[in-house]
């Protein structure tokens, strides 16, 4: 029992000593850091690093060599507050411990105030330019004026990328500064960007490819790009938008701060999906086209782009739209010489003169005839060509077949003006409808007039009501 009491007293004495030691470490850390900062501030020559990767005098205590790259990389990868999060300081810097990478958390809390930033441009709030950086700012002011500041530049941590000989402060010679422009500097903080199956060719240009698109000090744009999107992308991909394009995808122009444009659909570095897409094609398209958009037709009249997702997932969706995982069977995602980003000719106006598609020239309905047979528009047809026909039986028993596709599209519904042929787009919705055969519920007769359509299918045909016909209901019937 006596021996146990002696051990207990010794343990308490040791714990008390450790407590005093830890308290002294915390106080000494803060005091030494403050005194050394003041000393470094009074001698800017000493504050410049003279060896590659070595810390400047102002930032050397209590950090080891290379601490800046490690910490900046940590902030850049997580882009969020490390206080009170899953990536808390205590994961590396446990309170009161000094073992390997673990440091005294009290010192860190007094020095650092990391916060989350929406675009990740400045991972630490209000960076203060270091004493070594102040000397750089005096001559290189232009590198510190952009609204989007890359954190190392904003904090004056110039020696992350530059190795400066102290004589540079007096001789001002470029030869006394060694700048590492290679991708390895960027990878040190941001990690490798070429890890997926498909890698952007721009990232494979050379070992300095990162700075071919990004500015290392700062930029007017998010992600420190050299110019806004799509201008930056079009410097290489100048064939994507024809000068005579009739329609351009609304997302392409982007905004001055790069919040919209190419990067909404493409990963600019690498992706496991072809064309560097961030999602598979159909999934990507409907991620935006799940709502209505207000825009304009080529003639300037108002146009509403409906929710495509709603149409292609409905009961009467167009088979191509439902079965294909690729919207680019009909549309180009960038720009087109046709309306509505279509790959081939397809009139979106209510009236159009019919010209057949041939092997040497595209017709009026080139897009549709990629899947449908042109014979469906012939005046003389068989029962297999189309169900949209009206049949009448003569007294002698013969059956006259009227092709209603021919009547509307080619014959211009009996008009003497061939330019008044009804477009496929008048009656059919190319994505889908709530009515059978993708018959629209309304169509645009003119810039100011929409006409409602009520279609009813029967076993032998169907009927249309409240359309351009003079009769309240226009019906067609097949006899066979």
MARGU-692672 format. One record per residue (C-alpha): residue in one letter; y, x, z. Coordinates in steps of 0.5 Angstrom, whole numbers, plus 500, padded with zeros to 3 digits. Example, Ala and Ser with C-alpha at 12.3 -4.5 7.8 and 13.67 -1.06 7.14 Angstrom:
2
pt residu=A | py=491 | px=525 | pz=516 $
pt residu=S | py=498 | px=527 | pz=514 $
***
This chain:
480
pt residu=X | py=500 | px=500 | pz=500 $
pt residu=X | py=505 | px=506 | pz=502 $
pt residu=X | py=503 | px=509 | pz=495 $
pt residu=X | py=505 | px=503 | pz=491 $
pt residu=X | py=512 | px=502 | pz=495 $
pt residu=X | py=513 | px=509 | pz=493 $
pt residu=X | py=512 | px=508 | pz=486 $
pt residu=X | py=516 | px=501 | pz=486 $
pt residu=X | py=522 | px=505 | pz=489 $
pt residu=X | py=521 | px=510 | pz=483 $
pt residu=X | py=521 | px=505 | pz=478 $
pt residu=X | py=527 | px=502 | pz=480 $
pt residu=X | py=531 | px=508 | pz=481 $
pt residu=X | py=529 | px=510 | pz=473 $
pt residu=X | py=531 | px=503 | pz=471 $
pt residu=X | py=538 | px=504 | pz=474 $
pt residu=X | py=539 | px=511 | pz=471 $
pt residu=X | py=537 | px=508 | pz=464 $
pt residu=X | py=542 | px=502 | pz=465 $
pt residu=X | py=547 | px=507 | pz=467 $
pt residu=X | py=545 | px=512 | pz=461 $
pt residu=X | py=545 | px=506 | pz=456 $
pt residu=X | py=552 | px=504 | pz=459 $
pt residu=X | py=555 | px=511 | pz=458 $
pt residu=X | py=552 | px=511 | pz=451 $
pt residu=X | py=556 | px=505 | pz=449 $
pt residu=X | py=562 | px=507 | pz=452 $
pt residu=X | py=562 | px=514 | pz=449 $
pt residu=X | py=560 | px=511 | pz=442 $
pt residu=X | py=566 | px=507 | pz=442 $
pt residu=X | py=571 | px=512 | pz=444 $
pt residu=X | py=568 | px=518 | pz=440 $
pt residu=X | py=568 | px=514 | pz=434 $
pt residu=X | py=575 | px=512 | pz=435 $
pt residu=X | py=578 | px=519 | pz=437 $
pt residu=X | py=574 | px=522 | pz=431 $
pt residu=X | py=577 | px=516 | pz=426 $
pt residu=X | py=584 | px=518 | pz=429 $
pt residu=X | py=583 | px=526 | pz=428 $
pt residu=X | py=580 | px=525 | pz=421 $
pt residu=X | py=586 | px=520 | pz=419 $
pt residu=X | py=591 | px=526 | pz=421 $
pt residu=X | py=587 | px=531 | pz=416 $
pt residu=X | py=586 | px=527 | pz=409 $
pt residu=X | py=583 | px=534 | pz=406 $
pt residu=X | py=577 | px=534 | pz=411 $
pt residu=X | py=576 | px=527 | pz=410 $
pt residu=X | py=573 | px=528 | pz=403 $
pt residu=X | py=566 | px=529 | pz=402 $
pt residu=X | py=564 | px=536 | pz=399 $
pt residu=X | py=556 | px=535 | pz=398 $
pt residu=X | py=553 | px=530 | pz=394 $
pt residu=X | py=551 | px=524 | pz=398 $
pt residu=X | py=554 | px=527 | pz=404 $
pt residu=X | py=559 | px=522 | pz=409 $
pt residu=X | py=566 | px=523 | pz=409 $
pt residu=X | py=569 | px=526 | pz=416 $
pt residu=X | py=572 | px=519 | pz=417 $
pt residu=X | py=565 | px=516 | pz=417 $
pt residu=X | py=560 | px=521 | pz=419 $
pt residu=X | py=559 | px=519 | pz=426 $
pt residu=X | py=555 | px=515 | pz=429 $
pt residu=X | py=552 | px=515 | pz=422 $
pt residu=X | py=547 | px=519 | pz=418 $
pt residu=X | py=548 | px=522 | pz=411 $
pt residu=X | py=547 | px=517 | pz=406 $
pt residu=X | py=548 | px=511 | pz=411 $
pt residu=X | py=553 | px=508 | pz=406 $
pt residu=X | py=549 | px=507 | pz=400 $
pt residu=X | py=543 | px=504 | pz=405 $
pt residu=X | py=548 | px=499 | pz=408 $
pt residu=X | py=552 | px=497 | pz=402 $
pt residu=X | py=545 | px=496 | pz=398 $
pt residu=X | py=543 | px=491 | pz=404 $
pt residu=X | py=549 | px=487 | pz=404 $
pt residu=X | py=549 | px=486 | pz=396 $
pt residu=X | py=541 | px=484 | pz=396 $
pt residu=X | py=542 | px=479 | pz=401 $
pt residu=X | py=549 | px=477 | pz=400 $
pt residu=X | py=550 | px=473 | pz=406 $
pt residu=X | py=552 | px=474 | pz=413 $
pt residu=X | py=547 | px=479 | pz=417 $
pt residu=X | py=550 | px=476 | pz=424 $
pt residu=X | py=546 | px=470 | pz=426 $
pt residu=X | py=541 | px=470 | pz=420 $
pt residu=X | py=534 | px=472 | pz=418 $
pt residu=X | py=537 | px=478 | pz=416 $
pt residu=X | py=540 | px=480 | pz=423 $
pt residu=X | py=543 | px=487 | pz=425 $
pt residu=X | py=537 | px=487 | pz=430 $
pt residu=X | py=532 | px=487 | pz=425 $
pt residu=X | py=534 | px=495 | pz=424 $
pt residu=X | py=539 | px=496 | pz=430 $
pt residu=X | py=536 | px=493 | pz=437 $
pt residu=X | py=540 | px=492 | pz=443 $
pt residu=X | py=540 | px=499 | pz=447 $
pt residu=X | py=535 | px=502 | pz=443 $
pt residu=X | py=535 | px=509 | pz=439 $
pt residu=X | py=529 | px=510 | pz=436 $
pt residu=X | py=528 | px=512 | pz=428 $
pt residu=X | py=533 | px=507 | pz=424 $
pt residu=X | py=534 | px=503 | pz=430 $
pt residu=X | py=541 | px=504 | pz=433 $
pt residu=X | py=546 | px=501 | pz=439 $
pt residu=X | py=548 | px=494 | pz=436 $
pt residu=X | py=554 | px=494 | pz=441 $
pt residu=X | py=557 | px=500 | pz=436 $
pt residu=X | py=556 | px=496 | pz=430 $
pt residu=X | py=558 | px=489 | pz=433 $
pt residu=X | py=565 | px=493 | pz=434 $
pt residu=X | py=566 | px=496 | pz=427 $
pt residu=X | py=563 | px=491 | pz=422 $
pt residu=X | py=564 | px=484 | pz=421 $
pt residu=X | py=560 | px=482 | pz=415 $
pt residu=X | py=560 | px=475 | pz=412 $
pt residu=X | py=558 | px=471 | pz=406 $
pt residu=X | py=561 | px=471 | pz=400 $
pt residu=X | py=560 | px=465 | pz=394 $
pt residu=X | py=560 | px=470 | pz=388 $
pt residu=X | py=557 | px=476 | pz=392 $
pt residu=X | py=563 | px=480 | pz=390 $
pt residu=X | py=565 | px=483 | pz=397 $
pt residu=X | py=559 | px=482 | pz=401 $
pt residu=X | py=563 | px=485 | pz=407 $
pt residu=X | py=570 | px=481 | pz=409 $
pt residu=X | py=577 | px=484 | pz=409 $
pt residu=X | py=574 | px=492 | pz=407 $
pt residu=X | py=579 | px=497 | pz=410 $
pt residu=X | py=580 | px=503 | pz=405 $
pt residu=X | py=577 | px=509 | pz=409 $
pt residu=X | py=581 | px=515 | pz=410 $
pt residu=X | py=578 | px=519 | pz=404 $
pt residu=X | py=579 | px=513 | pz=400 $
pt residu=X | py=587 | px=513 | pz=401 $
pt residu=X | py=587 | px=519 | pz=398 $
pt residu=X | py=584 | px=517 | pz=392 $
pt residu=X | py=589 | px=510 | pz=392 $
pt residu=X | py=595 | px=514 | pz=391 $
pt residu=X | py=593 | px=517 | pz=384 $
pt residu=X | py=588 | px=512 | pz=382 $
pt residu=X | py=592 | px=505 | pz=384 $
pt residu=X | py=589 | px=502 | pz=377 $
pt residu=X | py=582 | px=502 | pz=380 $
pt residu=X | py=584 | px=498 | pz=386 $
pt residu=X | py=588 | px=492 | pz=383 $
pt residu=X | py=583 | px=487 | pz=380 $
pt residu=X | py=582 | px=481 | pz=383 $
pt residu=X | py=575 | px=482 | pz=384 $
pt residu=X | py=573 | px=488 | pz=387 $
pt residu=X | py=567 | px=492 | pz=388 $
pt residu=X | py=565 | px=493 | pz=395 $
pt residu=X | py=565 | px=501 | pz=395 $
pt residu=X | py=572 | px=501 | pz=391 $
pt residu=X | py=575 | px=496 | pz=396 $
pt residu=X | py=573 | px=500 | pz=402 $
pt residu=X | py=575 | px=506 | pz=399 $
pt residu=X | py=568 | px=509 | pz=399 $
pt residu=X | py=569 | px=513 | pz=393 $
pt residu=X | py=564 | px=518 | pz=394 $
pt residu=X | py=558 | px=513 | pz=393 $
pt residu=X | py=559 | px=515 | pz=386 $
pt residu=X | py=564 | px=521 | pz=386 $
pt residu=X | py=563 | px=528 | pz=389 $
pt residu=X | py=570 | px=530 | pz=390 $
pt residu=X | py=572 | px=538 | pz=391 $
pt residu=X | py=577 | px=538 | pz=396 $
pt residu=X | py=581 | px=542 | pz=391 $
pt residu=X | py=582 | px=536 | pz=387 $
pt residu=X | py=588 | px=533 | pz=391 $
pt residu=X | py=592 | px=539 | pz=389 $
pt residu=X | py=589 | px=541 | pz=382 $
pt residu=X | py=588 | px=534 | pz=380 $
pt residu=X | py=583 | px=536 | pz=375 $
pt residu=X | py=578 | px=532 | pz=372 $
pt residu=X | py=573 | px=538 | pz=373 $
pt residu=X | py=573 | px=538 | pz=380 $
pt residu=X | py=570 | px=531 | pz=381 $
pt residu=X | py=563 | px=530 | pz=379 $
pt residu=X | py=562 | px=522 | pz=377 $
pt residu=X | py=555 | px=519 | pz=377 $
pt residu=X | py=555 | px=514 | pz=372 $
pt residu=X | py=547 | px=513 | pz=371 $
pt residu=X | py=544 | px=507 | pz=373 $
pt residu=X | py=540 | px=510 | pz=379 $
pt residu=X | py=547 | px=509 | pz=383 $
pt residu=X | py=547 | px=502 | pz=381 $
pt residu=X | py=540 | px=501 | pz=383 $
pt residu=X | py=541 | px=504 | pz=390 $
pt residu=X | py=544 | px=498 | pz=392 $
pt residu=X | py=542 | px=492 | pz=387 $
pt residu=X | py=535 | px=494 | pz=386 $
pt residu=X | py=532 | px=494 | pz=379 $
pt residu=X | py=534 | px=489 | pz=374 $
pt residu=X | py=528 | px=490 | pz=369 $
pt residu=X | py=522 | px=488 | pz=373 $
pt residu=X | py=520 | px=482 | pz=369 $
pt residu=X | py=516 | px=482 | pz=362 $
pt residu=X | py=522 | px=481 | pz=358 $
pt residu=X | py=528 | px=486 | pz=359 $
pt residu=X | py=535 | px=485 | pz=356 $
pt residu=X | py=535 | px=490 | pz=350 $
pt residu=X | py=542 | px=492 | pz=353 $
pt residu=X | py=539 | px=494 | pz=359 $
pt residu=X | py=535 | px=499 | pz=355 $
pt residu=X | py=540 | px=503 | pz=351 $
pt residu=X | py=541 | px=509 | pz=356 $
pt residu=X | py=541 | px=511 | pz=363 $
pt residu=X | py=548 | px=509 | pz=363 $
pt residu=X | py=547 | px=502 | pz=361 $
pt residu=X | py=550 | px=498 | pz=367 $
pt residu=X | py=557 | px=500 | pz=366 $
pt residu=X | py=556 | px=498 | pz=358 $
pt residu=X | py=557 | px=491 | pz=361 $
pt residu=X | py=560 | px=492 | pz=368 $
pt residu=X | py=566 | px=495 | pz=371 $
pt residu=X | py=564 | px=499 | pz=377 $
pt residu=X | py=571 | px=499 | pz=381 $
pt residu=X | py=573 | px=491 | pz=380 $
pt residu=X | py=574 | px=486 | pz=374 $
pt residu=X | py=578 | px=480 | pz=373 $
pt residu=X | py=571 | px=476 | pz=372 $
pt residu=X | py=565 | px=475 | pz=377 $
pt residu=X | py=560 | px=480 | pz=377 $
pt residu=X | py=565 | px=485 | pz=375 $
pt residu=X | py=564 | px=484 | pz=367 $
pt residu=X | py=568 | px=488 | pz=363 $
pt residu=X | py=570 | px=481 | pz=359 $
pt residu=X | py=569 | px=474 | pz=360 $
pt residu=X | py=563 | px=470 | pz=357 $
pt residu=X | py=561 | px=469 | pz=352 $
pt residu=X | py=566 | px=474 | pz=349 $
pt residu=X | py=562 | px=480 | pz=353 $
pt residu=X | py=555 | px=477 | pz=350 $
pt residu=X | py=558 | px=476 | pz=343 $
pt residu=X | py=560 | px=483 | pz=342 $
pt residu=X | py=553 | px=484 | pz=341 $
pt residu=X | py=550 | px=477 | pz=339 $
pt residu=X | py=556 | px=476 | pz=334 $
pt residu=X | py=551 | px=472 | pz=329 $
pt residu=X | py=550 | px=466 | pz=334 $
pt residu=X | py=556 | px=462 | pz=332 $
pt residu=X | py=558 | px=462 | pz=325 $
pt residu=X | py=565 | px=462 | pz=323 $
pt residu=X | py=564 | px=455 | pz=320 $
pt residu=X | py=560 | px=452 | pz=325 $
pt residu=X | py=561 | px=444 | pz=326 $
pt residu=X | py=558 | px=444 | pz=333 $
pt residu=X | py=558 | px=449 | pz=339 $
pt residu=X | py=554 | px=447 | pz=345 $
pt residu=X | py=559 | px=445 | pz=350 $
pt residu=X | py=557 | px=450 | pz=355 $
pt residu=X | py=558 | px=456 | pz=351 $
pt residu=X | py=566 | px=457 | pz=351 $
pt residu=X | py=565 | px=458 | pz=359 $
pt residu=X | py=571 | px=459 | pz=363 $
pt residu=X | py=575 | px=465 | pz=365 $
pt residu=X | py=571 | px=467 | pz=372 $
pt residu=X | py=565 | px=466 | pz=368 $
pt residu=X | py=562 | px=460 | pz=372 $
pt residu=X | py=560 | px=457 | pz=366 $
pt residu=X | py=557 | px=460 | pz=359 $
pt residu=X | py=551 | px=464 | pz=357 $
pt residu=X | py=548 | px=466 | pz=364 $
pt residu=X | py=547 | px=459 | pz=366 $
pt residu=X | py=541 | px=459 | pz=361 $
pt residu=X | py=540 | px=466 | pz=360 $
pt residu=X | py=538 | px=472 | pz=365 $
pt residu=X | py=542 | px=478 | pz=363 $
pt residu=X | py=537 | px=483 | pz=365 $
pt residu=X | py=530 | px=481 | pz=365 $
pt residu=X | py=526 | px=474 | pz=365 $
pt residu=X | py=519 | px=472 | pz=365 $
pt residu=X | py=520 | px=467 | pz=360 $
pt residu=X | py=522 | px=469 | pz=352 $
pt residu=X | py=529 | px=469 | pz=350 $
pt residu=X | py=531 | px=471 | pz=357 $
pt residu=X | py=531 | px=464 | pz=359 $
pt residu=X | py=532 | px=462 | pz=367 $
pt residu=X | py=527 | px=456 | pz=366 $
pt residu=X | py=522 | px=454 | pz=360 $
pt residu=X | py=526 | px=450 | pz=355 $
pt residu=X | py=525 | px=443 | pz=356 $
pt residu=X | py=526 | px=444 | pz=363 $
pt residu=X | py=532 | px=448 | pz=362 $
pt residu=X | py=535 | px=443 | pz=357 $
pt residu=X | py=534 | px=437 | pz=362 $
pt residu=X | py=537 | px=440 | pz=368 $
pt residu=X | py=544 | px=439 | pz=365 $
pt residu=X | py=542 | px=433 | pz=360 $
pt residu=X | py=540 | px=428 | pz=366 $
pt residu=X | py=547 | px=425 | pz=366 $
pt residu=X | py=552 | px=422 | pz=361 $
pt residu=X | py=557 | px=427 | pz=358 $
pt residu=X | py=564 | px=425 | pz=355 $
pt residu=X | py=566 | px=429 | pz=349 $
pt residu=X | py=568 | px=427 | pz=341 $
pt residu=X | py=565 | px=427 | pz=335 $
pt residu=X | py=567 | px=431 | pz=329 $
pt residu=X | py=572 | px=426 | pz=327 $
pt residu=X | py=576 | px=426 | pz=334 $
pt residu=X | py=573 | px=419 | pz=336 $
pt residu=X | py=570 | px=419 | pz=343 $
pt residu=X | py=563 | px=420 | pz=344 $
pt residu=X | py=558 | px=419 | pz=350 $
pt residu=X | py=552 | px=423 | pz=350 $
pt residu=X | py=547 | px=419 | pz=355 $
pt residu=X | py=542 | px=422 | pz=360 $
pt residu=X | py=537 | px=425 | pz=355 $
pt residu=X | py=532 | px=426 | pz=361 $
pt residu=X | py=532 | px=418 | pz=362 $
pt residu=X | py=531 | px=417 | pz=354 $
pt residu=X | py=525 | px=422 | pz=354 $
pt residu=X | py=522 | px=420 | pz=360 $
pt residu=X | py=522 | px=412 | pz=358 $
pt residu=X | py=517 | px=407 | pz=356 $
pt residu=X | py=519 | px=408 | pz=348 $
pt residu=X | py=521 | px=415 | pz=348 $
pt residu=X | py=521 | px=418 | pz=341 $
pt residu=X | py=514 | px=422 | pz=340 $
pt residu=X | py=517 | px=429 | pz=338 $
pt residu=X | py=521 | px=429 | pz=344 $
pt residu=X | py=516 | px=427 | pz=349 $
pt residu=X | py=510 | px=431 | pz=347 $
pt residu=X | py=514 | px=437 | pz=345 $
pt residu=X | py=516 | px=442 | pz=350 $
pt residu=X | py=521 | px=445 | pz=346 $
pt residu=X | py=528 | px=441 | pz=344 $
pt residu=X | py=529 | px=447 | pz=339 $
pt residu=X | py=525 | px=443 | pz=334 $
pt residu=X | py=531 | px=439 | pz=332 $
pt residu=X | py=537 | px=443 | pz=336 $
pt residu=X | py=540 | px=450 | pz=336 $
pt residu=X | py=542 | px=451 | pz=343 $
pt residu=X | py=548 | px=455 | pz=341 $
pt residu=X | py=552 | px=453 | pz=335 $
pt residu=X | py=550 | px=449 | pz=328 $
pt residu=X | py=553 | px=447 | pz=321 $
pt residu=X | py=551 | px=440 | pz=323 $
pt residu=X | py=553 | px=435 | pz=328 $
pt residu=X | py=550 | px=435 | pz=335 $
pt residu=X | py=547 | px=442 | pz=334 $
pt residu=X | py=542 | px=440 | pz=329 $
pt residu=X | py=538 | px=445 | pz=326 $
pt residu=X | py=538 | px=441 | pz=319 $
pt residu=X | py=542 | px=435 | pz=316 $
pt residu=X | py=542 | px=428 | pz=319 $
pt residu=X | py=548 | px=424 | pz=319 $
pt residu=X | py=551 | px=421 | pz=325 $
pt residu=X | py=556 | px=416 | pz=322 $
pt residu=X | py=554 | px=409 | pz=321 $
pt residu=X | py=554 | px=410 | pz=313 $
pt residu=X | py=552 | px=415 | pz=309 $
pt residu=X | py=550 | px=416 | pz=301 $
pt residu=X | py=542 | px=417 | pz=301 $
pt residu=X | py=540 | px=423 | pz=297 $
pt residu=X | py=533 | px=425 | pz=297 $
pt residu=X | py=530 | px=432 | pz=300 $
pt residu=X | py=527 | px=436 | pz=295 $
pt residu=X | py=524 | px=443 | pz=295 $
pt residu=X | py=530 | px=446 | pz=292 $
pt residu=X | py=536 | px=442 | pz=296 $
pt residu=X | py=536 | px=439 | pz=303 $
pt residu=X | py=537 | px=431 | pz=302 $
pt residu=X | py=541 | px=426 | pz=307 $
pt residu=X | py=536 | px=426 | pz=312 $
pt residu=X | py=533 | px=433 | pz=312 $
pt residu=X | py=531 | px=433 | pz=319 $
pt residu=X | py=528 | px=427 | pz=319 $
pt residu=X | py=524 | px=428 | pz=313 $
pt residu=X | py=521 | px=434 | pz=317 $
pt residu=X | py=516 | px=430 | pz=320 $
pt residu=X | py=517 | px=423 | pz=316 $
pt residu=X | py=514 | px=422 | pz=309 $
pt residu=X | py=520 | px=421 | pz=304 $
pt residu=X | py=516 | px=416 | pz=301 $
pt residu=X | py=518 | px=411 | pz=307 $
pt residu=X | py=524 | px=410 | pz=303 $
pt residu=X | py=522 | px=408 | pz=296 $
pt residu=X | py=523 | px=402 | pz=293 $
pt residu=X | py=516 | px=401 | pz=291 $
pt residu=X | py=511 | px=402 | pz=297 $
pt residu=X | py=504 | px=401 | pz=300 $
pt residu=X | py=502 | px=398 | pz=306 $
pt residu=X | py=501 | px=405 | pz=309 $
pt residu=X | py=508 | px=407 | pz=308 $
pt residu=X | py=511 | px=403 | pz=313 $
pt residu=X | py=511 | px=397 | pz=317 $
pt residu=X | py=518 | px=395 | pz=317 $
pt residu=X | py=517 | px=391 | pz=311 $
pt residu=X | py=518 | px=383 | pz=309 $
pt residu=X | py=512 | px=380 | pz=305 $
pt residu=X | py=513 | px=373 | pz=301 $
pt residu=X | py=507 | px=370 | pz=297 $
pt residu=X | py=508 | px=367 | pz=290 $
pt residu=X | py=505 | px=361 | pz=288 $
pt residu=X | py=500 | px=365 | pz=284 $
pt residu=X | py=498 | px=368 | pz=290 $
pt residu=X | py=501 | px=375 | pz=289 $
pt residu=X | py=505 | px=378 | pz=294 $
pt residu=X | py=512 | px=381 | pz=294 $
pt residu=X | py=513 | px=387 | pz=298 $
pt residu=X | py=520 | px=389 | pz=300 $
pt residu=X | py=521 | px=395 | pz=304 $
pt residu=X | py=527 | px=394 | pz=309 $
pt residu=X | py=528 | px=402 | pz=310 $
pt residu=X | py=529 | px=402 | pz=302 $
pt residu=X | py=534 | px=396 | pz=303 $
pt residu=X | py=538 | px=399 | pz=309 $
pt residu=X | py=538 | px=406 | pz=307 $
pt residu=X | py=538 | px=407 | pz=300 $
pt residu=X | py=540 | px=400 | pz=297 $
pt residu=X | py=546 | px=400 | pz=302 $
pt residu=X | py=544 | px=393 | pz=304 $
pt residu=X | py=545 | px=390 | pz=298 $
pt residu=X | py=552 | px=393 | pz=297 $
pt residu=X | py=555 | px=395 | pz=291 $
pt residu=X | py=557 | px=402 | pz=294 $
pt residu=X | py=552 | px=407 | pz=295 $
pt residu=X | py=556 | px=410 | pz=300 $
pt residu=X | py=555 | px=404 | pz=305 $
pt residu=X | py=547 | px=406 | pz=306 $
pt residu=X | py=546 | px=405 | pz=313 $
pt residu=X | py=544 | px=412 | pz=317 $
pt residu=X | py=538 | px=412 | pz=321 $
pt residu=X | py=542 | px=413 | pz=327 $
pt residu=X | py=545 | px=406 | pz=326 $
pt residu=X | py=538 | px=403 | pz=328 $
pt residu=X | py=534 | px=409 | pz=332 $
pt residu=X | py=535 | px=413 | pz=338 $
pt residu=X | py=532 | px=420 | pz=336 $
pt residu=X | py=531 | px=421 | pz=343 $
pt residu=X | py=528 | px=414 | pz=346 $
pt residu=X | py=530 | px=407 | pz=347 $
pt residu=X | py=529 | px=401 | pz=352 $
pt residu=X | py=527 | px=397 | pz=346 $
pt residu=X | py=520 | px=398 | pz=341 $
pt residu=X | py=521 | px=403 | pz=335 $
pt residu=X | py=526 | px=407 | pz=339 $
pt residu=X | py=531 | px=401 | pz=336 $
pt residu=X | py=538 | px=402 | pz=340 $
pt residu=X | py=541 | px=397 | pz=344 $
pt residu=X | py=548 | px=398 | pz=341 $
pt residu=X | py=551 | px=402 | pz=335 $
pt residu=X | py=557 | px=405 | pz=333 $
pt residu=X | py=560 | px=401 | pz=327 $
pt residu=X | py=567 | px=405 | pz=327 $
pt residu=X | py=571 | px=409 | pz=332 $
pt residu=X | py=573 | px=403 | pz=336 $
pt residu=X | py=567 | px=398 | pz=335 $
pt residu=X | py=560 | px=398 | pz=338 $
pt residu=X | py=555 | px=393 | pz=336 $
pt residu=X | py=550 | px=390 | pz=341 $
pt residu=X | py=543 | px=390 | pz=338 $
pt residu=X | py=537 | px=386 | pz=341 $
pt residu=X | py=530 | px=387 | pz=338 $
pt residu=X | py=524 | px=383 | pz=339 $
pt residu=X | py=517 | px=385 | pz=336 $
pt residu=X | py=512 | px=380 | pz=334 $
pt residu=X | py=505 | px=381 | pz=331 $
pt residu=X | py=507 | px=381 | pz=324 $
pt residu=X | py=514 | px=384 | pz=324 $
pt residu=X | py=520 | px=383 | pz=329 $
pt residu=X | py=527 | px=380 | pz=329 $
pt residu=X | py=534 | px=383 | pz=330 $
pt residu=X | py=540 | px=379 | pz=333 $
pt residu=X | py=547 | px=380 | pz=334 $
pt residu=X | py=548 | px=385 | pz=329 $
pt residu=X | py=551 | px=386 | pz=322 $
pt residu=X | py=547 | px=380 | pz=319 $
pt residu=X | py=551 | px=374 | pz=318 $
pt residu=X | py=545 | px=370 | pz=321 $
pt residu=X | py=544 | px=370 | pz=329 $
pt residu=X | py=537 | px=372 | pz=328 $
pt residu=X | py=534 | px=376 | pz=322 $
pt residu=X | py=527 | px=376 | pz=322 $
pt residu=X | py=522 | px=380 | pz=318 $
pt residu=X | py=514 | px=378 | pz=317 $
pt residu=X | py=508 | px=382 | pz=314 $
pt residu=X | py=503 | px=377 | pz=311 $
pt residu=X | py=497 | px=382 | pz=312 $
***
